[in-house]
Each structure stands twice: as C-alpha cells, then as structure tokens.
Amino acid sequence: MKTIITCLFLCITIGFSSFAQEKNESREKIKALKIAYLTEKLALTTSEAEKFWPIYNSFDKEQHELRYKQRYEIMKAIKEKGDVDAMDEKEAEKLINLKLATDKQLYESQKEFVQKIKNIISYKKVMKLQIAEMEFSRKLLRKYHQGDKKD
C-alpha cells in the first residue's frame, strides 16, 4: 500500500513539475520571440540594444507584476463570493479602487520608462515600440486562436 501511495505521489509530482516546466518554456519562447520581433521593428543598433534591453526588461516585468497582482486580487475576491452579484457595494468599491490605483501605477511606470529610454532611442522609435508591442500581442492572440481551432 505504501508503495502504491509513493508511486502515485511521484507520478503526480512529476506531472505537475513537467506542466510547470512546459509553461515556463512557453513563456521563455514567447519572450524570445517578442525580443526578436521588437528588435527587428525598432532596428536597434548594437549600442542602443545594450542600453535599451535591461531597461525594457525591468519595465516589462514591473508591468506584468502589476497586472498580475490586480487580476489575482479581483479573481480572488470574486471566487470568495461566487460572483460579482454576491458582493456588497463596499467590496465592489474596493476592487474598483484597486483597479484605478493599479492603472495609475501602470501609467507612472510607463512615464518613468519613457523618461529613461528617451536618451537611448528617439521618440519615433518609442512610438514604433508602442505599435510593435500591440502588433506582437495581436499576432500572438491570432496564433493562439488558430491553435484552438485545430484542436
């Protein structure tokens, strides 16, 4: 019996760790594709790239963390109540205030990012970056939805 439980535990553990590893590999692959796409669209020089990428990666990580934290808190509150309709006005107000505060933090982060990179790349390239990020997201979503249709 102990052997069966141990084997079952090992199988589950291995399954979860391989799932987590696949998820991390997918994230890393997407990140690499994004870097290549943005580098191509911005036509960064070697000098620009050396200075740009550490700042961009830090900014991108901060943006991701802010959005993740917001989604997590909202989904946690909804899950605890069952759905939005089960919340009282105070709880809903708290979540709206959280969203507004996060939006402000995202804005401040973007503003700070532009201040840091405006001395590295031109404002035209900053605009190209904004456009390229939107295009990359759209292409990624399209690819994802095409994968859904194949299944």
C-alpha positions in Angstrom: 0.0 0.0 0.0 2.8 2.4 0.9 4.5 1.6 -2.4 1.3 2.4 -4.3 0.9 5.7 -2.5 4.5 6.6 -3.0 4.3 5.8 -6.7 1.1 7.8 -7.0 2.7 10.8 -5.2 5.7 10.6 -7.5 3.6 10.5 -10.6 1.5 13.5 -9.6 4.7 15.4 -8.6 6.4 14.6 -11.9 3.2 15.6 -13.8 2.9 19.0 -12.0 6.6 19.7 -12.4 6.6 18.9 -16.1 3.5 21.0 -16.6 5.2 23.9 -14.8 8.4 23.4 -16.9 6.4 23.4 -20.1 4.6 26.6 -19.0 8.0 28.2 -18.2 9.4 27.1 -21.5 6.4 28.5 -23.4 6.8 31.8 -21.6 10.5 31.9 -22.4 9.8 31.1 -26.0 7.3 33.9 -26.3 9.7 36.3 -24.6 12.4 35.4 -27.0 10.0 35.9 -30.0 8.9 39.2 -28.6 12.5 40.4 -28.2 13.4 39.4 -31.7 10.2 41.0 -33.1 10.8 44.3 -31.3 14.4 44.4 -32.2 13.6 44.0 -35.8 10.8 46.5 -35.8 12.8 49.1 -33.9 16.0 48.5 -35.9 18.1 48.9 -32.8 21.8 49.5 -33.2 24.1 47.4 -31.0 24.7 50.3 -28.8 21.0 51.1 -28.4 20.2 47.4 -27.7 22.8 47.2 -25.0 21.3 50.1 -23.1 17.6 49.5 -24.1 17.0 45.9 -23.2 17.9 46.0 -19.5 15.6 49.0 -19.0 12.8 47.4 -21.1 13.0 44.1 -19.4 12.8 45.7 -16.0 9.8 47.8 -17.2 8.1 44.8 -18.8 8.5 42.8 -15.6 7.1 45.6 -13.5 4.1 46.0 -15.8 3.4 42.2 -15.8 3.6 42.1 -12.0 1.2 45.0 -11.5 -1.3 43.5 -13.9 -0.9 40.0 -12.4 -1.4 41.3 -8.8 -4.6 43.2 -9.9 -6.1 40.2 -11.7 -5.2 37.9 -8.8 -6.9 40.2 -6.2 -10.0 40.7 -8.3 -10.4 37.0 -9.2 -9.7 36.0 -5.5 -12.5 38.4 -4.3 -14.9 37.1 -7.0 -14.1 33.5 -6.2 -14.7 34.1 -2.4 -18.1 35.5 -3.2 -19.1 33.2 -6.0 -19.6 36.0 -8.4 -19.8 39.8 -8.7 -23.5 39.9 -7.9 -22.9 38.3 -4.4 -20.6 41.3 -3.5 -21.8 44.2 -1.5 -21.1 47.7 -2.7 -18.1 48.2 -0.3 -16.3 45.2 -1.7 -17.0 46.3 -5.3 -15.8 49.8 -4.5 -12.6 48.3 -3.0 -11.9 46.4 -6.2 -12.7 49.4 -8.4 -10.3 51.5 -6.3 -7.7 48.7 -6.6 -8.1 48.8 -10.4 -7.8 52.6 -10.5 -4.7 52.6 -8.3 -3.1 49.9 -10.5 -3.9 51.9 -13.6 -2.2 54.8 -12.0 0.9 52.7 -11.2 1.0 51.3 -14.7 0.8 54.9 -16.1 3.6 56.1 -13.8 5.7 53.1 -14.7 5.2 53.9 -18.4 6.0 57.5 -17.9 9.2 56.6 -16.0 10.2 54.1 -18.7 9.9 56.8 -21.4 12.0 59.2 -19.3 14.7 56.5 -19.1 14.8 55.5 -22.7 14.3 58.8 -24.4 18.0 59.4 -24.1 18.7 55.9 -25.7 16.2 55.8 -28.6 14.3 58.5 -30.4 10.7 59.4 -29.8 9.9 57.9 -33.2 11.4 54.6 -32.0 9.4 54.9 -28.8 6.2 55.2 -31.0 7.4 52.2 -33.1 7.9 50.3 -29.8 4.3 51.0 -28.8 3.0 49.9 -32.2 5.2 46.8 -32.3 4.1 45.7 -28.9 0.4 46.0 -29.9 1.1 44.1 -33.2 3.0 41.4 -31.4 0.1 40.9 -28.9 -2.4 40.7 -31.8 -0.2 38.2 -33.7 0.2 36.1 -30.5 -3.6 36.1 -29.9 -4.3 35.2 -33.5 -1.8 32.3 -33.3 -3.3 31.1 -30.1 -6.8 31.2 -31.5 -5.7 29.3 -34.6 -4.3 26.6 -32.3 -7.7 26.4 -30.6 -9.4 25.8 -34.0 -7.1 23.0 -34.9 -7.9 21.0 -31.7 
